[in-house]
Amino acid sequence: MEKQTPLRHDHYPTTKEEYEAELTETEAEFAEQLAAVENKNKGQAQRFLLFGALTVVVNIALFYILNHMLGIEYQLANFIDWILTVQCSFWLDRTFVFKHKSTRYFKEMSTFYGTRLITYLIEFVLLWLGITVLKFHPTITKVVAHGLAVSFNYFLSMKLVFKKHPEIND
C-alpha cells in the first residue's frame, strides 16, 4: 500500500489501527520538521549572539573613543558609530548568522537599515533620557540602551530582512 496522509480526500482510515498508523506517521514527520526548525533557529540565535557581541563591543568602543577621547557630543558620536556598525552588522548577519544567499542584496540592505533606524531611534531616546534628563554616565547608558536595541534587531532581522522568499529568480 502506498504512503498516504490523513489530508488526502480519496482515503479515509476505516479501522482504528489504520487511523492510529497514519496519525503516528504524520506525528513522526511533524516532529522531524519541528526539530529541524528548532535546530536552525537555535543556531541562528547563537550566531547572532556571537557576531552581535562582536558588533556591540565595536559599537561601545567607538562611542567611547568618539565621546570621551575625542570630545564629540554623545548623540553625534552615537550616530557615527551607528553608521559604521550597522554596515558591519549587515554583512555579518547576512553572511554568517542567517547564511542568506538571495540576490536581493540592495533590497535587503535597505530593509536592514530601515529596521536598524527604528532601533536607532529607540536608542537615541534612551540616551537622551539617561544622559540628559537623568544624568547617568554616558557609557553605561549606552550599554543599556544598545542592549535593548540588539534584542529588537534580532527579531526584526529574522522576520523582515532575512526571511525566506520564494525561489523566483534567486
C-alpha positions as CSV (number, residue, x, y, z in Angstrom):
1,M,0.0,0.0,0.0
2,E,1.4,3.4,-0.9
3,K,2.0,6.1,1.7
4,Q,-1.0,8.2,2.4
5,T,-1.6,11.1,4.7
6,P,-4.7,11.9,6.6
7,L,-5.2,15.1,4.4
8,R,-5.9,13.1,1.3
9,H,-9.6,13.1,0.3
10,D,-9.6,9.8,-1.5
11,H,-8.7,7.8,1.5
12,Y,-10.1,7.7,5.0
13,P,-9.0,5.2,7.6
14,T,-11.6,2.5,8.1
15,T,-10.2,0.9,11.2
16,K,-8.8,2.2,14.4
17,E,-5.5,0.6,13.6
18,E,-5.3,2.4,10.2
19,Y,-6.2,5.7,11.8
20,E,-3.5,5.3,14.5
21,A,-0.9,4.2,12.0
22,E,-1.5,7.2,9.8
23,L,-1.6,9.5,12.8
24,T,1.7,8.1,14.2
25,E,3.4,8.5,10.7
26,T,2.1,12.1,10.5
27,E,3.3,12.9,14.0
28,A,6.7,11.5,13.3
29,E,7.1,13.6,10.1
30,F,5.9,16.7,12.0
31,A,8.3,16.0,14.9
32,E,11.3,15.8,12.4
33,Q,10.3,19.0,10.7
34,L,9.8,20.8,14.0
35,A,13.2,19.6,15.3
36,A,14.9,20.8,12.1
37,V,13.3,24.3,12.5
38,E,14.3,24.4,16.2
39,N,17.9,23.5,15.4
40,K,18.1,26.1,12.7
41,N,16.7,28.8,14.9
42,K,18.9,27.8,17.8
43,G,22.0,28.0,15.5
44,Q,20.9,31.4,14.1
45,A,20.3,32.8,17.6
46,Q,23.7,31.5,18.8
47,R,25.5,33.0,15.7
48,F,23.5,36.3,16.2
49,L,24.7,36.4,19.8
50,L,28.3,35.7,18.8
51,F,28.5,38.2,16.0
52,G,26.2,40.6,17.8
53,A,28.6,40.6,20.8
54,L,31.4,41.5,18.5
55,T,29.4,44.3,16.9
56,V,28.3,45.6,20.4
57,V,32.0,45.7,21.5
58,V,32.9,47.7,18.4
59,N,29.9,50.0,18.9
60,I,30.6,50.7,22.5
61,A,34.3,51.2,21.9
62,L,33.7,53.6,19.0
63,F,31.2,55.5,21.2
64,Y,33.7,55.7,24.0
65,I,36.5,56.9,21.7
66,L,34.4,59.4,19.9
67,N,32.6,60.8,23.0
68,H,35.2,60.5,25.8
69,M,38.6,60.7,24.0
70,L,37.7,62.9,21.0
71,G,35.1,65.0,22.9
72,I,32.3,64.6,20.2
73,E,28.8,65.3,21.6
74,Y,27.2,62.0,22.6
75,Q,24.3,62.0,20.0
76,L,26.7,62.7,17.2
77,A,29.2,60.1,18.5
78,N,26.2,57.6,18.6
79,F,25.2,58.4,15.1
80,I,28.8,57.9,13.7
81,D,29.3,54.6,15.5
82,W,25.8,53.5,14.4
83,I,26.5,54.0,10.7
84,L,29.8,52.1,10.9
85,T,28.5,49.2,13.0
86,V,25.2,48.8,11.1
87,Q,27.1,48.2,7.8
88,C,29.4,45.8,9.6
89,S,26.4,44.1,11.2
90,F,24.6,43.8,7.9
91,W,27.5,41.9,6.3
92,L,28.0,39.7,9.3
93,D,24.3,38.9,9.7
94,R,23.8,38.2,6.0
95,T,26.9,36.1,5.6
96,F,27.3,34.2,8.9
97,V,24.1,34.5,11.0
98,F,21.3,33.9,8.6
99,K,23.5,32.5,5.8
100,H,21.4,34.3,3.2
101,K,22.2,33.9,-0.4
102,S,19.5,35.9,-2.0
103,T,20.4,38.1,-5.0
104,R,18.2,40.9,-3.5
105,Y,21.3,42.4,-1.8
106,F,20.3,46.1,-2.0
107,K,16.6,45.4,-1.0
108,E,17.9,43.5,2.0
109,M,20.3,46.3,2.9
110,S,17.6,49.0,2.6
111,T,15.3,46.9,4.8
112,F,18.1,46.2,7.2
113,Y,18.9,49.9,7.5
114,G,15.2,50.7,7.9
115,T,14.8,48.2,10.8
116,R,18.0,49.4,12.4
117,L,16.8,53.0,12.0
118,I,13.8,52.1,14.2
119,T,16.1,50.7,16.9
120,Y,18.5,53.6,16.5
121,L,15.6,56.0,17.3
122,I,14.8,53.9,20.4
123,E,18.5,54.1,21.4
124,F,18.5,57.8,20.7
125,V,15.6,58.4,23.0
126,L,17.0,56.2,25.7
127,L,20.4,58.0,25.5
128,W,18.7,61.4,25.8
129,L,16.6,60.2,28.7
130,G,19.5,58.6,30.5
131,I,22.2,61.1,29.9
132,T,20.5,64.5,29.5
133,V,17.4,64.0,31.8
134,L,18.6,61.5,34.4
135,K,22.3,62.5,34.3
136,F,23.5,58.9,34.1
137,H,27.0,58.0,33.0
138,P,27.1,58.2,29.1
139,T,28.9,54.8,28.5
140,I,26.7,52.9,31.0
141,T,23.6,54.4,29.5
142,K,24.9,53.5,26.0
143,V,25.4,49.8,27.1
144,V,21.9,49.6,28.5
145,A,20.2,51.3,25.5
146,H,22.2,49.3,23.0
147,G,21.4,46.1,24.8
148,L,17.7,46.8,24.3
149,A,18.2,47.7,20.7
150,V,20.1,44.5,20.0
151,S,17.1,42.4,21.2
152,F,14.8,44.2,18.8
153,N,17.4,43.9,16.0
154,Y,17.4,40.0,16.1
155,F,13.6,39.7,15.7
156,L,13.4,42.4,13.0
157,S,16.2,40.8,11.1
158,M,14.7,37.3,11.3
159,K,11.2,38.4,10.5
160,L,11.7,41.2,8.0
161,V,15.2,41.3,6.5
162,F,16.5,37.8,6.0
163,K,13.2,35.9,5.7
164,K,13.0,33.2,3.1
165,H,11.5,34.3,-0.2
166,P,10.1,32.1,-2.9
167,E,12.8,30.9,-5.2
168,I,11.8,33.1,-8.1
169,N,15.0,34.3,-10.0
170,D,17.0,34.0,-6.8
